[in-house]
């Protein structure tokens, strides 16, 4: 009895629930209908069709319509374009394209609205889709916002069609107009800084005063037949003046506030692909990128797409500052780091799936530069490949190859040598280039490499390409789990050289090291293991930074995370070249940098003593290279040994005397050079490799794509 009552109750409840659901649905449909009628009575929907009176343009994704403009009559068009047969293949293809388009739009929407991790995965999936047409990219480009555009620009392999062309890209400005706009811009900058920058005021008086008397600009603007002769160096000097002013931290914003973004875009349209001018423009934009409030202005000016193209340029002088600007503007980056002025990324220039376990920081010396000091040696690399010993009848070879060009014979000989070396190379050991002529007792190799090692296998690829920056090209190829940075600064030999009054007060080692420490911390240095590579005076700067942090308790973990230091001819006890007699000093008037490099300088000896005391508390691997050949300087080619081996030896760690001069000791001849392989061995000892990281990253992307679908 109870069971039957229970079943009857359940039946009544189900029936009542079904009735409630049906009645609720009917009521909802009734309300929708009434609301629609009320809306139509208040606002006539025909007003929404007023824009249909204008011409509309659509993108046709069908190659059969590519010649549609050739037909004048509708019958001709119908006759030419026949309907496709709607078979199973056609239906499946159409359904697949529709599904892919919907998937791409979902990824694009998630890239704009998701969190940091969702945006990263969505962008990687979106750029990997290769089936998209031009009209897809045009649609996405018109819907881009500034943040998504920057994220796309930093995503590897992202198609540049994702970015709209700069505004008024087809508008051409005359040279005279651009020069006038540059003049006005420089005057506005001088007004914004209230004349506190003497270099800018001096440039205005000197350059533009001469320009007004230049006959090349005295022509009738209304006459189109008069040729406009413009001086490229003058435009370049103006860009240099803008960059110098924007490099002052207190005045970095002035270029944007004075309307300089549009003027720089007009200059870019004029100079085209001039690397030197474009590199300085990229540096100006990278200085401005430190201020988030200018992101929209940079985006609306069309610079994001240009920076994306520049960041992929083979010339590191252009790619590095462009990548630095994009990194600073990428506020959705997971790492959330910024690169202040003087700090340049060398690797990675884009987002990578690798986890960065080590920072390798390169600091140049006196009169050097991050894009000059660390290039490969200019001499051609010697590849130790044995000559083929195959004896062949010369006459028979001539009869076979007489119809082939000499290039074919060279390729054939190279292929035969390569094949023979692959067959017997594993039985050989090759002496590395730039081997030391003298070492300390505690020093160790590698001095040899196997014939089938990876560095030997890459010799064929490297032989045809001279790298302008071996830290950027070689280290990530051998150890991808690193971040490579370059620190850049200006220096002078003599006080006769024109100096900026504002920057001249910060030329001492102490002042520079304090500035560099602050900027490196902003770039995230100290959060992971560090290896320093420094040439000449750069080693003194590293020592000063670490010693000052050690004395202050190492609150930023710079000393604690430093695993190794590589010194390339660093004058730990000074240089005798800087020791000038009183008469010579009056003529040369050495700069502050040179005066601090005097041999047996008390400041350098005190720094060396503090450095050795710091090493007693913190275990840091030290590798030092000293020069043995004189450097030929001046037009007379006078030989000088800038740093003698006694001064280049810090008295700790491994020390090697290399048969190179002061300028070439930091420039390996090739990838098989001892100067590179020794540094590479240190990096490999202190980096944590994870060979499955990339595979795991792609697995996460595929699982993410499945969730989106």
Buried (B, 14 or more C-beta within 10 A) or exposed (E): EEEEEEEEEEEEEEEEEEEEEEEEEEEEEEEEEEEEEEEEEEEEEEEEEEEEEEEEEEEEEEEEEEEEEEBEEEEEEEEEBEEEEEEEEEEEEEEEEEEBBEBBBBBBEBBBEBEEEBBBBBBBBBBBBEEBBEEBBBBBBEEBEBBBBBBBBBBBEBBBBBBBEBEEEEEEBEBEEBBEBBBEBBBBBBEBBEEBBEBBBEBBEEBBEEBEEEEEBEBEEEEEEEEEEBBEEBBBBBBBBBBBBBBBEEBBBBBBEBBBBBBBBBBBBBBEEBBBBBBBBBBBBBBBBBBEEBBEBBBBBBBBBBBBEBBBBEBBBBBBBBBBBBBBBBBBBEEEBBBBBBBBBBBBBBBBBBEBBBBBBBBBBBBBBBBBBBBBBEEEBEBBBEEBEEEEEEEEEEEEEEEEEEEEEEEEEEEEBBEBBEEEBEEBEBEBBBBBEEBBEEBEEEBBBBBBBEBBBBBEEBBEEBBBBBBBBBBBBBBBBBBBBBBBBBBBBEBEEEBBEBBEEEBBBBEBBBBBBEBBBEBBBBBBBBBBBBBBBBBBBBBBBBBBBBEEEBEBBBBBBBBBBBBBBBBBBBBBBBBBEEEEEEEBBBBBBBBBBBBEBEBBEEBBEBBEEBBEEBEBBBBBBBBBBEBEBEEEEEEBBBBBBEBBBBBBBBBBBBBBBBBBBBBBBBBBBBBBBBBBEBBEEBBEEBEEBBEEBEEBBEEBBEEBE
